[in-house]
Amino acid sequence: MKKLIVYTSVTGFTKQYVQWIAEATGADVIAMGELSKVDVSSYPVIVYGGGIKAGNIRGLKKFKRSVDLTHRKKVIVFATGGAPNTDEIMKKIIKQNFTHEEAATFDFFYFQSGLNYERMKKIDRCLMAIYRKVLGLKKGKNATEKGTSQALMHSYDYSDKDHILPLVTMINEA
Ligand SMILES: Cc1cc2nc3c(=O)[nH]c(=O)nc-3n(C[C@H](O)[C@H](O)[C@H](O)COP(=O)(O)O)c2cc1C
C-alpha cells in the first residue's frame, strides 16, 4: 500500500524522525513546501510530522487545508517536541491541535526530541530567550517548571529511533 510522509522541520529533529520512519516503512517523503510536486490523492496512507511551537504542531493547519484527508485508509500525525512524553503533554497537544472529529479519526504520536539553538531561526531564539527569562523569574516553580527551566539553558537531543516503533507497526499493518 502506498504511503506518504509530509513534514515540516526547521531545526532538523522532525526530519530525522521522518528519515527513520521512511527507512522502516518504505514510505515516500515530501517536505510540506514541496507538496504540489506529488499526487497526494494516490496515497491511501498519509502521515504528517512537525515540530511543536508553543503547543502548536508546525504546518499542521496548512497541511489540513491543502490535503483532502477524507476517504484515506489511515491518517497519522506525529509531533516532535522538547518536552518529555507524558499523558498530560499528549492530551494538551491533542486538545490544542485537533477538533473532536479529527482526534477521533486521526492517529497521533508524540516523540521527544530536543532543542537546537544553532539551527533555530533568529525569531525563535528570541522567543526562547523571553520564555527562559519569564520562567526563570517565576516564583514557586513546580517540579516540571524547574526541569523545563534547566532544559532550556542549552541545546539537547533526546531523539531516539526506538520511539517510532508503534508508528512503524501501524503504517506497516495499514
Ligand atoms: C520557539 C519555540 C517554541 C517551542 N515550543 C515548544 C513547546 O511548546 N513544546 C515542546 O515540547 N517543544 C517546544 N519547542 C521545541 C521544538 O518543538 C523541538 O525542538 C522540535 O523537535 C523542533 O522540530 P524541528 O527541528 O523539526 O523544527 C519549541 C521550540 C522553539 C524554537
The ligand as an ORCA input file, in Angstrom:
! r2SCAN-3c Opt
* xyz 0 1
  C      10.029     28.978     19.598
  C       9.969     27.542     20.025
  C       8.880     27.080     20.749
  C       8.830     25.744     21.169
  N       7.745     25.329     21.877
  C       7.693     24.050     22.310
  C       6.567     23.584     23.049
  O       5.596     24.298     23.298
  N       6.590     22.305     23.488
  C       7.639     21.456     23.224
  O       7.606     20.291     23.647
  N       8.712     21.864     22.493
  C       8.760     23.128     22.027
  N       9.825     23.547     21.284
  C      10.861     22.566     20.891
  C      10.582     22.053     19.474
  O       9.278     21.549     19.387
  C      11.546     20.907     19.102
  O      12.850     21.369     19.070
  C      11.122     20.293     17.762
  O      11.620     18.974     17.675
  C      11.590     21.092     16.580
  O      11.314     20.403     15.399
  P      12.170     20.640     14.087
  O      13.627     20.551     14.461
  O      11.765     19.567     13.156
  O      11.810     22.002     13.574
  C       9.894     24.849     20.845
  C      10.981     25.318     20.095
  C      11.015     26.641     19.683
  C      12.198     27.099     18.882
*
